[in-house]
Amino acid sequence: MTQPLANKKHHAQSLNLVFGGELVSLNGVTFRDPSKLDIVGIFPDNDSAFAAWKAKAHSTVDNAHMRYFVVHLHKLLDPDHDVL
């Protein structure tokens, strides 16, 4: 017998946005110039997003004010469901 849909875990894409920019201060997350944000891309899973984040973060290690972030878009798009 199959389970009703309501009892199953929600299967969805695990979309992740990787972006960065130069911060005003090392103690916050306010960008110096939001119009110059570096949008690295949207990735289909955590592993590929982490790899992209790591590469960009390492490439800007000489600029202490430059920071890159991973935003879990799937959590914003559908906060009530876990991604498997």
C-alpha positions in Angstrom: 0.0 0.0 0.0 1.4 3.4 -0.9 1.6 6.2 1.6 -0.6 9.3 1.2 1.4 12.2 -0.2 1.1 14.2 3.0 3.0 11.6 4.9 6.0 11.5 2.5 9.1 13.7 2.8 9.0 16.5 0.2 11.4 15.9 -2.7 12.6 19.2 -4.1 15.6 20.8 -5.7 18.3 22.1 -3.4 19.0 25.4 -5.1 21.8 27.5 -3.7 22.9 31.0 -4.6 26.6 31.9 -4.3 27.5 35.6 -4.3 29.9 38.0 -2.7 31.2 41.5 -2.4 33.4 43.9 -0.5 32.1 44.6 3.0 32.2 48.0 4.7 33.4 46.4 8.0 34.8 43.0 9.0 32.2 43.0 11.8 29.1 43.1 9.7 27.5 42.1 6.4 26.9 45.5 4.8 28.3 45.7 1.3 30.4 48.7 0.3 28.7 48.9 -3.1 25.8 46.5 -3.7 25.8 47.3 -7.4 29.1 45.6 -7.7 28.1 42.3 -6.1 29.7 39.3 -7.7 26.9 36.8 -8.5 28.8 33.5 -8.9 25.7 31.5 -9.8 22.9 29.2 -8.7 23.9 25.6 -8.0 21.7 22.5 -7.8 23.1 21.0 -4.6 25.1 21.9 -1.5 28.3 20.3 -2.7 28.6 22.2 -5.9 27.6 25.5 -4.2 30.3 24.9 -1.5 32.9 24.2 -4.2 32.1 27.4 -6.0 32.1 29.4 -2.7 35.4 27.9 -1.7 37.0 28.7 -5.1 35.8 32.3 -5.0 36.7 32.8 -1.3 40.3 31.5 -1.9 40.7 33.7 -5.0 40.1 36.8 -2.9 42.1 35.9 0.2 44.3 39.0 -0.2 41.3 41.3 0.3 40.1 40.9 4.0 36.9 42.8 3.2 35.8 40.5 0.4 33.3 37.9 1.5 31.3 35.2 -0.3 28.1 33.6 0.9 25.9 30.6 0.1 22.2 31.3 0.3 19.9 28.2 0.5 17.2 29.3 -1.9 15.2 26.2 -1.4 14.7 27.2 2.2 13.4 30.6 1.1 11.2 29.2 -1.6 9.6 26.4 0.5 10.5 26.8 4.2 8.0 24.2 5.4 9.6 21.3 3.6 12.9 19.5 4.0 14.9 18.6 1.0 16.1 15.1 0.7 
